[in-house]
Amino acid sequence: MSSRLYWQIHKLAFLLEKRADESLKSQVGIGLAQYKVLEAIGRNTLAKQNLIANLLDQTEASVSRQIKILQKKDLIVVGSVMGNKRARELSITELGEELLIQSSEILDYTQAEILGALSYQEQRHFQELFDRMLSKARG
């Protein structure tokens, strides 16, 4: 495997996501994919599935699978939209809000375990560089 920067970024992202997913599943019973959708719904009450997919840069099919899981766990409510039989409005339940808070704390801790190898200044610099690269990549 080459030591090119994109491989290092990919590997770091993979390892962060893997550890986050494992931590969430073992402590609160949802995976990282469900957490991302739950957080997006929590920040965008009565959002529709296509908005959540766009916010997360995911397909609607992928988001739909996570919505079904979250709904079965009573973490979100899926409501109908008047005048549009196919569209659904998504909102977070009280249980979902509580789980979202717990999950955020778990992810903060998990992130700190890995990024804690950097000083505070290095972490800020790292964040600034990533923000610039993401802006450039999005066009």
LINMOPE-V648756 format. One record per helix or strand of 2 or more residues. SS is the DSSP state (hx for helix, st for strand). FROM is the first residue (numbers start at 1). TO is the last residue. If there is no record, write none. Layout:
BEGIN
ss->{SS:SS}
from->{FROM:FROM}
to->{TO:TO}
END
This chain:
BEGIN
ss->{hx:hx:st:hx:hx:st:st:hx:hx}
from->{5:32:47:49:60:76:84:94:120}
to->{28:43:48:56:72:81:92:115:138}
END
